Amino acid sequence: MRSLKWSTSHAVFVAEIDDEHKEIFEAVSHLQTALSSPGPPPEIPKLTERLIACIVGHFAHEERLMRAARYGSLNWHKQQHDAAKRRVEQFVIQIEQGDPKAGVELVEYLTAWLRDHTRLADRMMGAFLRNHRRVCKMTFRAGTKPVESRAWVDANGERFDPLSK
């Protein structure tokens, strides 16, 4: 079984999302370690529950951020989240029913899914969110008044359009 470790190759460069990804990767790693120990470890249900809580909370957080920023690919991204949640729920049911392979299959599934999802869908979202935040900072300061650019005001303080000349 391949080990899942967070690295900058998974980074989306939005601090709160990267922190949550690290937490999910850590939860998967802890479950993997417990599953690889000899005998049936009693902490599997607790580790699985923590992992599910991390995933569900993270997906909800990402979706709130995308909705607030009016991300155009929100529905596509959310469909990926929903499909992953359904698949993880299936594994959890199998684990609860005592299927000895289900935990390992869950870890393998999440290892591949997280690698692919963070490197494409989350990177796209991260780029959009970073740009959205930059635009908001440039456009608004301490309220809702647009920041005026000096390039649009002449020496007399009159506004002009530099593209019209």
C-alpha positions as a Markdown table, in Angstrom:
| # | Residue | x | y | z |
|---|---|---|---|---|
| 1 | Met | 0.0 | 0.0 | 0.0 |
| 2 | Arg | 1.4 | 3.4 | -1.0 |
| 3 | Ser | 1.9 | 6.0 | 1.7 |
| 4 | Leu | 0.1 | 9.3 | 1.5 |
| 5 | Lys | 2.1 | 12.3 | 2.6 |
| 6 | Trp | 1.3 | 15.9 | 2.0 |
| 7 | Ser | 3.9 | 17.9 | 0.1 |
| 8 | Thr | 3.9 | 21.1 | -1.9 |
| 9 | Ser | 3.0 | 19.1 | -5.0 |
| 10 | His | -0.5 | 19.0 | -3.4 |
| 11 | Ala | -0.5 | 22.7 | -2.4 |
| 12 | Val | -3.1 | 25.1 | -3.7 |
| 13 | Phe | -1.4 | 28.1 | -2.0 |
| 14 | Val | -4.5 | 29.1 | -0.1 |
| 15 | Ala | -3.4 | 28.7 | 3.5 |
| 16 | Glu | -6.6 | 27.5 | 5.1 |
| 17 | Ile | -7.2 | 24.9 | 2.4 |
| 18 | Asp | -3.6 | 23.6 | 2.5 |
| 19 | Asp | -3.9 | 23.3 | 6.3 |
| 20 | Glu | -7.1 | 21.3 | 5.9 |
| 21 | His | -5.5 | 19.1 | 3.2 |
| 22 | Lys | -2.6 | 18.4 | 5.6 |
| 23 | Glu | -5.1 | 17.4 | 8.3 |
| 24 | Ile | -6.8 | 15.0 | 5.9 |
| 25 | Phe | -3.6 | 13.5 | 4.7 |
| 26 | Glu | -2.5 | 13.0 | 8.3 |
| 27 | Ala | -5.8 | 11.3 | 9.1 |
| 28 | Val | -5.4 | 8.9 | 6.1 |
| 29 | Ser | -1.9 | 8.2 | 7.2 |
| 30 | His | -2.9 | 7.4 | 10.8 |
| 31 | Leu | -5.7 | 5.0 | 9.5 |
| 32 | Gln | -3.1 | 3.4 | 7.2 |
| 33 | Thr | -0.7 | 2.8 | 10.0 |
| 34 | Ala | -3.4 | 1.3 | 12.2 |
| 35 | Leu | -4.5 | -1.0 | 9.4 |
| 36 | Ser | -1.0 | -2.2 | 8.8 |
| 37 | Ser | -0.4 | -3.2 | 12.4 |
| 38 | Pro | -0.9 | -6.9 | 13.3 |
| 39 | Gly | -4.3 | -7.9 | 14.6 |
| 40 | Pro | -7.5 | -5.9 | 14.5 |
| 41 | Pro | -6.7 | -2.6 | 16.0 |
| 42 | Pro | -9.5 | -1.2 | 18.2 |
| 43 | Glu | -8.9 | 2.4 | 17.1 |
| 44 | Ile | -10.1 | 1.8 | 13.5 |
| 45 | Pro | -13.6 | 3.2 | 14.1 |
| 46 | Lys | -12.3 | 6.3 | 15.9 |
| 47 | Leu | -9.7 | 6.9 | 13.1 |
| 48 | Thr | -12.3 | 6.4 | 10.4 |
| 49 | Glu | -14.7 | 8.8 | 12.1 |
| 50 | Arg | -12.0 | 11.5 | 12.4 |
| 51 | Leu | -11.1 | 11.1 | 8.7 |
| 52 | Ile | -14.8 | 11.4 | 7.7 |
| 53 | Ala | -15.2 | 14.5 | 9.8 |
| 54 | Cys | -12.1 | 16.1 | 8.3 |
| 55 | Ile | -13.3 | 15.3 | 4.7 |
| 56 | Val | -16.9 | 16.5 | 5.2 |
| 57 | Gly | -15.8 | 19.7 | 7.0 |
| 58 | His | -13.2 | 20.4 | 4.4 |
| 59 | Phe | -15.5 | 19.9 | 1.4 |
| 60 | Ala | -18.2 | 22.1 | 3.0 |
| 61 | His | -15.5 | 24.8 | 3.6 |
| 62 | Glu | -14.2 | 24.7 | 0.1 |
| 63 | Glu | -17.8 | 24.9 | -1.3 |
| 64 | Arg | -18.5 | 27.9 | 0.9 |
| 65 | Leu | -15.4 | 29.7 | -0.4 |
| 66 | Met | -16.2 | 28.9 | -4.0 |
| 67 | Arg | -19.8 | 30.0 | -3.6 |
| 68 | Ala | -18.8 | 33.3 | -2.0 |
| 69 | Ala | -16.3 | 34.0 | -4.8 |
| 70 | Arg | -18.8 | 33.0 | -7.5 |
| 71 | Tyr | -16.4 | 30.3 | -8.8 |
| 72 | Gly | -17.6 | 29.3 | -12.3 |
| 73 | Ser | -16.6 | 25.6 | -11.8 |
| 74 | Leu | -18.4 | 25.2 | -8.5 |
| 75 | Asn | -20.9 | 22.6 | -9.7 |
| 76 | Trp | -18.2 | 20.5 | -11.4 |
| 77 | His | -16.0 | 20.7 | -8.2 |
| 78 | Lys | -18.9 | 19.9 | -6.0 |
| 79 | Gln | -19.8 | 16.9 | -8.1 |
| 80 | Gln | -16.3 | 15.6 | -7.5 |
| 81 | His | -16.8 | 16.1 | -3.7 |
| 82 | Asp | -20.2 | 14.4 | -3.8 |
| 83 | Ala | -18.9 | 11.4 | -5.7 |
| 84 | Ala | -16.0 | 11.0 | -3.3 |
| 85 | Lys | -18.3 | 11.3 | -0.2 |
| 86 | Arg | -20.6 | 8.6 | -1.7 |
| 87 | Arg | -17.6 | 6.3 | -2.3 |
| 88 | Val | -16.1 | 6.9 | 1.2 |
| 89 | Glu | -19.5 | 6.2 | 2.7 |
| 90 | Gln | -19.6 | 2.8 | 1.0 |
| 91 | Phe | -16.2 | 1.9 | 2.4 |
| 92 | Val | -17.3 | 3.0 | 5.9 |
| 93 | Ile | -20.4 | 0.8 | 5.7 |
| 94 | Gln | -18.1 | -2.2 | 4.7 |
| 95 | Ile | -15.7 | -1.4 | 7.6 |
| 96 | Glu | -18.6 | -1.3 | 10.0 |
| 97 | Gln | -19.8 | -4.6 | 8.7 |
| 98 | Gly | -16.4 | -6.1 | 9.5 |
| 99 | Asp | -15.0 | -6.4 | 5.9 |
| 100 | Pro | -11.3 | -6.8 | 6.6 |
| 101 | Lys | -10.3 | -5.4 | 3.2 |
| 102 | Ala | -12.5 | -2.3 | 3.3 |
| 103 | Gly | -10.1 | -0.1 | 5.3 |
| 104 | Val | -7.2 | -0.8 | 3.1 |
| 105 | Glu | -9.4 | -0.1 | 0.0 |
| 106 | Leu | -10.5 | 3.2 | 1.6 |
| 107 | Val | -7.0 | 4.3 | 2.1 |
| 108 | Glu | -6.0 | 3.3 | -1.5 |
| 109 | Tyr | -9.0 | 5.1 | -2.9 |
| 110 | Leu | -8.4 | 8.3 | -0.9 |
| 111 | Thr | -4.6 | 8.2 | -1.7 |
| 112 | Ala | -5.3 | 8.2 | -5.5 |
| 113 | Trp | -8.4 | 10.5 | -5.3 |
| 114 | Leu | -6.7 | 13.1 | -3.1 |
| 115 | Arg | -3.5 | 13.1 | -5.3 |
| 116 | Asp | -5.6 | 13.7 | -8.4 |
| 117 | His | -8.1 | 16.1 | -6.9 |
| 118 | Thr | -5.6 | 18.4 | -5.2 |
| 119 | Arg | -3.4 | 18.6 | -8.2 |
| 120 | Leu | -6.1 | 19.6 | -10.7 |
| 121 | Ala | -9.5 | 20.6 | -9.3 |
| 122 | Asp | -8.2 | 22.2 | -6.1 |
| 123 | Arg | -5.3 | 23.9 | -7.9 |
| 124 | Met | -7.7 | 25.5 | -10.4 |
| 125 | Met | -9.9 | 26.6 | -7.5 |
| 126 | Gly | -7.0 | 27.9 | -5.5 |
| 127 | Ala | -5.8 | 30.0 | -8.4 |
| 128 | Phe | -9.2 | 31.4 | -8.8 |
| 129 | Leu | -9.6 | 32.2 | -5.1 |
| 130 | Arg | -6.1 | 33.8 | -4.9 |
| 131 | Asn | -7.0 | 36.0 | -7.9 |
| 132 | His | -10.4 | 36.8 | -6.5 |
| 133 | Arg | -8.8 | 37.9 | -3.2 |
| 134 | Arg | -6.3 | 40.1 | -5.0 |
| 135 | Val | -9.0 | 41.8 | -7.0 |
| 136 | Cys | -11.1 | 42.4 | -3.9 |
| 137 | Lys | -8.0 | 43.9 | -2.1 |
| 138 | Met | -7.3 | 46.2 | -5.0 |
| 139 | Thr | -10.9 | 47.2 | -5.5 |
| 140 | Phe | -12.1 | 47.7 | -1.9 |
| 141 | Arg | -10.4 | 49.1 | 1.1 |
| 142 | Ala | -12.1 | 49.6 | 4.5 |
| 143 | Gly | -15.6 | 49.6 | 3.1 |
| 144 | Thr | -17.1 | 49.5 | -0.4 |
| 145 | Lys | -15.5 | 52.5 | -2.0 |
| 146 | Pro | -13.4 | 51.6 | -5.1 |
| 147 | Val | -9.8 | 52.5 | -4.9 |
| 148 | Glu | -8.9 | 55.0 | -7.6 |
| 149 | Ser | -5.8 | 54.4 | -9.7 |
| 150 | Arg | -3.4 | 57.3 | -10.3 |
| 151 | Ala | -3.1 | 56.1 | -13.9 |
| 152 | Trp | -6.7 | 57.3 | -14.4 |
| 153 | Val | -6.3 | 60.8 | -13.0 |
| 154 | Asp | -4.3 | 63.5 | -14.8 |
| 155 | Ala | -2.0 | 66.1 | -13.2 |
| 156 | Asn | -5.1 | 68.4 | -12.7 |
| 157 | Gly | -6.9 | 65.7 | -10.8 |
| 158 | Glu | -9.3 | 65.0 | -13.7 |
| 159 | Arg | -10.2 | 61.5 | -14.6 |
| 160 | Phe | -9.4 | 60.2 | -18.1 |
| 161 | Asp | -9.3 | 56.9 | -20.0 |
| 162 | Pro | -5.8 | 56.2 | -21.2 |
| 163 | Leu | -7.1 | 53.8 | -23.9 |
| 164 | Ser | -9.1 | 56.5 | -25.6 |
| 165 | Lys | -6.0 | 58.5 | -26.7 |
